[in-house]
């Protein structure tokens, strides 16, 4: 599959396009620490259902690059949502569906909140909506789950991200996928995307910003205000959660119906960890096809 690229106001976004020409467009957004290879096992089912898929590398990953060296290397969530909308603009997609995992799920929720007229359907994996507020009250278990957030706020954590990211992210993959012996080759293929020169700074800024420990890019200030004021989403939404997810506990996507004015469906995949699209791809593909083609 060839790597394509398209320009937005901030980025040169690299992506892969596949599936039937003229098929209904679906943008697939990977998370952290991951890349477009996360969708490989579900692509055949999506394409078989007549869907045309576009899988970009997020800012700070793979071949995607900033256009201007002076642009803040922001990983804030509003920026990820805006990147999605600008990517769709550059492709000429007036209306499309989106499937996101982890960071990509947050971007999908945010774009759905900002531009519901653009998004036909939104599917989020491993993340519940309404969990981005730094003032939220977390239970003890979820505080433990977010250890890596807090560690990356320290200088020791920053040093690990900058200087030994392969050891760090390989450990993350291992502990986030209980019951699945993650193949080394699969990790190494995706980890190549972390060689992007902006990956470490985007990673650190993303987790520090969401807890109020780093300033955001001023260009997204208005979006941040809109997101704070209007958390409801007017797009049909599916959330898929691994039943054994040790990062975002399955309970964090439970009872969210009030946030969604066009319907909210939740599927829990038994025994799957944080990467259900890799670990339980058949169940995830079935749920996505059913939802996206409804």
DRENNURO-688124 format. One record per residue (C-alpha): residue in one letter; x negated, y, z negated. Coordinates in steps of 0.2 Angstrom, whole numbers, plus 5000, padded with zeros to 4 digits. Example, Ala and Ser with C-alpha at 12.3 -4.5 7.8 and 13.67 -1.06 7.14 Angstrom:
REM DRENNURO-688124
A493849784961 S493249954964 
REM end
This chain:
REM DRENNURO-688124
X500050005000 X499250175005 X499050314993 X499950474999 X499850654992 X500950804991 X500650974984 X501651064971 X501351234963 X500151164951 X499650994957 X499150884971 X500150734967 X499550564973 X500950434975 X501450274983 X503050264994 X503850094998 X505450005002 X506650025016 X506550185026 X508150285023 X508550195007 X509250284992 X507750374984 X507150324967 X505650404958 X504650294947 X503650374933 X502350284923 X501950314905 X500350324893 X499150234895 X499750164911 X499850204930 X500950164945 X500449974944 X501649964930 X503049944943 X502349814954 X503349664947 X505049754948 X504749834966 X505349684976 X507049684967 X507249874970 X506749864988 X507849714991 X509349814984 X509049944998 X508150074987 X506650184993 X505350204979 X504150344976 X502850314962 X501750464958 X500250464946 X500650584932 X499550734929 X497850674922 X497950504930 X497250424945 X497050534961 X498250664955 X497250834953 X497651014947 X497451144961 X496651274950 X495251244938 X495951384927 X497651294924 X497851244907 X497751054905 X499351034897 X500150864893 X501750944885 X503350854889 X504251004898 X502751004910 X503050824914 X504850854917 X504551004928 X503150904938 X504550774942 X505750914949 X504250994959 X503750824966 X505550794972 X505550964980 X503950934989 X504650774996 X506250855001 X507350754989 X508850854986 X509550714975 X508750564968 X508750434954 X507350414942 X506650274932 X505350324919 X504350224905 X503550304890 X502950474895 X503950444911 X505550414901 X505350584892 X505050664909 X506650584916 X507650644901 X507050814902 X507250834921 X509050764919 X509350894905 X508651044916 X509350994933 X510750874932 X511450914949 X509850844956 X509850674948 X511050544952 X510550414939 X509250404926 X508450254918 X507250264903 X506150124896 X505550114878 X506050294873 X507650364866 X508250534869 X508250664855 X506550594848 X505450744854 X505850864840 X504350894828 X505550934814 X506450764815 X506450654800 X505550494803 X505750334793 X504250254785 X504150114799 X504150244813 X502850344804 X501750194804 X502150164822 X501550334827 X499850314819 X498950354836 X499850524837 X499150574820 X497350504824 X497250594840 X497550754830 X495850734822 X494150764829 X493650584827 X495250534837 X494750654850 X493050584851 X493750414854 X494850474868 X493450564876 X492050444874 X492750264872 X494450274880 X494350094887 X494050014870 X495450124863 X496750094877 X496349904878 X496749894859 X498349994862 X498949874876 X498549724865 X499549784849 X500949854859 X501449694868 X501749564854 X501949394861 X501149434878 X499249394881 X498949544892 X497749484906 X496049584906 X496149604925 X497849684924 X497249804911 X495649844921 X496649884937 X497650014928 X496250084917 X495450144933 X496750284933 X496050344916 X494450394925 X495350554931 X494250704924 X495850774915 X496450614907 X495650644890 X496250824888 X497950794895 X498150644883 X497550744868 X498550894872 X500150794875 X500150724857 X499550874848 X500750994857 X502350884853 X501950904834 X501551084835 X499651064833 X499251144850 X499951284860 X500851254876 X500651324893 X501551494894 X502251444911 X503351324903 X503951434888 X505651464896 X505951274899 X505451234881 X506851364875 X508151284886 X507751104880 X507851164862 X509551244865 X510351114876 X509950934872 X511450854880 X511250764897 X512550764911 X511850624921 X512350434919 X510950354909 X510250184905 X508950154892 X508049984892 X507149944876 X506049794871 X506749714856 X505049694848 X504349864853 X503049914840 X502850094846 X504650164847 X505750054837 X507249994846 X508350084833 X507650254840 X508750224856 X510250164846 X511850274843 X511350404856 X513050414865 X513450594860 X511950664869 X512650594886 X514150664894 X514150554910 X513950394901 X512550304891 X512150114892 X510850034882 X510049864886 X508849774873 X507649644880 X507449514867 X505649484861 X504849614873 X503649744868 X503249924874 X502949874892 X504549774896 X504349804915 X502749714914 X503149584901 X504949544905 X505049604923 X506549494929 X507649554915 X507149744918 X507349724937 X509049654935 X509649794924 X508949924935 X509649854951 X511349844943 X511350014936 X510550104951 X511650024964 X513250054954 
REM end
